[in-house]
Amino acid sequence: MRTVAVGILAFALFCGALAPAGLFALLLERLTGASLTATAGTIWSGSGALRLKGVGLGRLHWSFEPVTLAQLAPGHTWRLTGDGLNLGGRMALPTDAIELSASGAVAAAAFNAGLAAYDIRLDGTLDIEGLDATVTAGGLERLEGGGRWSGGAVSYALGGRTHTALLPPMRLEAQSAPVRARGFTEAGNRLLIEAEIMEGGYVKIGITRRLLQLLNQPWAGSGAEDEIVVSVEEAVF
């Protein structure tokens, strides 16, 4: 009986070792809505072209960490490289979820591919110093960590005209309950912008009086500079 059990286990491990990378793509799409094409390798070690909301992000590489078998949550190291994008970290795959840690740099070129639809263009680089997230089929459930944006020029369309402004470096922080990210001036720690994850894959972005002043679009009336005066919602997941 023991021999049969060992044989079944060996067969399962053999099949798992040959499981194509496409299975990883199916899991990723089901949980995050991202697509992974041109896959190569296996579910344990492979790569694929990652796209989110129709925007190509770069090439995702992953490699299984055998030590995580004892934790009953298979874990991988990963790296995502593309135009202006160099991120890496670890991810675990417990039942119906992806637990992700990330650090690295995202240059403006990576942002601008997604912002082009809104007639917005940024300069600068985002340094992610340590970000932890949990993603399920229901959306982003946990987000913790922070980073820094170097600051730089921003251009945007408003009223049929293109406007430009120079924004200062920002300190960024993320938190759960509710899941949101906030941006503060690096000098003075003043709130500029926040983004909150809503139900149904929507993100609610709030802009303060202070940020509008920096964008050369001061808000009429009186109020605190960190008061959020403009809010927009957009489906991103």
N, C-alpha and C positions, 0 to 999 in steps of 0.2 A: 504493500500500500504506500509505504514511504517512497519507494522507487517511482511509482506512478505520479505521486505529488510533485516530486523533484522534476520529473519529465515534463509535466504540465507547466511548472514554473519556468523551466528552461525554454520551452516552446513560446511561452508568453513573452519572455524577455527578448527572445530572438525576433519575434514579430514586432515587438515594440521598437527594437533597434532599427528595423527597416521601415517603420511607419513614415510615410512621406511628409515633407514639410507642409503640404497642402492641408493636413489635419490641423496644424498649428494655425494656418490661415483661417480655417472655418471657426475655430474657437475665438480667435481675435475678432473676427467680424461679428460673431454672435454677441460678444460682450461689449464691444466698443463701437461698432459701426464702421470701423476702419477696414480697408481692404488691403490684402497682401497678394501681389501678383508676381509672376516670374520667379516663383519659389525654386529653391535648390536645396539639396541635402535632405535631412530627416527632421522629425519633430524634436529630436535631441540636439542636433547641431545643423544649422542651416541658415538661410537668408531669404529675403524677399523684398520687393519694392513696395513701400508703405504709402498709402494714400488715405487722406481723411477729408471728407466733404468735397471730393473731386480734386483736391490739391495734392500733388506729389510731394512727400516729405523727404524721401531719400531711401537708402538701403538699410534694412533692419537685419542685423546678424544676431543669432542667439546660440548659446552653448549650455547644455545641461550640466548641473552640478550634482554628481552622484550622492554627496553627503545628505542632500535634502530628501532622499528616499526614506530615511529614518523618521522624517517629520510628517510623512504622509501628505505632503504638499509639494509636488515636483517643482524645483526651482531652476532658473536659468540666469546666467549673466547675459547682458544684451548691449548692443551698441547701434546707434542710429546715426548715419552719416549722410550728408547731402549738401546742397548749395547753402553755405552759411550755417550748417547744422552739425554739431558734434556732441552727442549725448550718450551717456552710458549708465549702467547700474545693474540692478538685479530685479527679477520678477518671479513670483511664486504663483502657482496655479491651483489654489484650493478649489473645492467644488463651487462651480458657478461664479467664479470671481477671478480677477487678476490683481495681485498685490504688487505694486511697482515702486521702486526707488530710482531716483534719477539725479544726475549732476552733469555739468558740462556747460557748453556755450552755444547760444543761438544768435547768429548775426542778423542784421536787418534784412538781408536777402531772403531769409526763410520767413520772416514776418510778412514781408511785402507781397509775397505770392498770394496769401490769403486776404490781405487788406486791400488788394487792388479792386475788388468788387465794390468797396465802399469809398473809392477815390481817396484813400489815405496811404501815405508813404512815410516810413520812419528811417532815421539813421540810428547808429549805435549798436551795442551788443548787450544781450541779456545773459548774465552769468547765473546759472542755477547752482546754488551752493549745497543743496540737499533737499529733495522733495520726495515725500512719500504719499502714495495714493492707493485707493482701493476702487476698482471699477467692476460693476456687475451689469447684468442685462438691463437693470433699471436705471443705470447711469453712474455718475461719479458720486460715491458715497463718503469718501474720506480724502482730505487733501491737507497736508501739513508740511511746513518747511518755508523756504524763502530764497531770495536771490537779490540781484542788483542789476539795474539797467543803467548803462553808462551815460544816458542822456544824449541829446543831439537834436538835429533839425527834424521837424515834422511838417509835411505839407498835406492839405486837405481841401476838398471842394465844398464850397458853401455859397448859395445864392448865385450859382453859375460862374463863380470866380474861384481861382486857386489861391489859397492863403498859405503862408509859411510862418513858422515860429520856432524858437529855440527853447527846448525844454531842459531842465536841470537833471542831474543824476537822481535816480529814484531807488529807494529801498523797498523791496517787495516781500510780502509775507502772505502765507496761506494758512487757512484754518478750517476746522470742521464744525458742524452744528451751529449755524448753517455752513455749508461748504462755500467758501468765498476766498478771493484773493484781493489784497489791497496794496496800493502804491502810495508811498510817502516820499516827500522831498528828503534827500539824503542829509542835507543841511537843514536843521530845524525840525525834522521829523513831522512835517505837516501833511495831512491827508490830501491826496489829489484825486484818486480814482479807486473804485472798488467794483469787483465783478462777482456776482453771486449765482451759483448754480441753482436753477429752478427745476420743478418737476417737468417731465416731458422733454428733457434735453435742451431747455432754454437757458440762456445766460442773461441776467439782468445787470446792465452796466450803469453805474452811477458816477456822475461827474460833479466835482465841487466848484464853488465859486472861484477858488484859488486857481484851479486848472484852467478855467475859462479865461481868467485874467492873463495867465501865461500864454494862452492861445490867441491873445489879442481880441477876445470876444467877451468883454465884461458883462456880467449879468446885472440887469437893472434892479434897483431897489437896494434895501439894506439887509444885512444878515451876516452870520459868521462865515469866515472864509472857508471853513471845512464843511459847510452845509452843502449837501447834495441837492443841486437844483435842476439837473437834467438826468433823466433815466430812460434807457432804451432796453428793449428785450429782443433777443435774436436766437433762433434755433441753431445750435451748433452740433448737437449729437443726434 
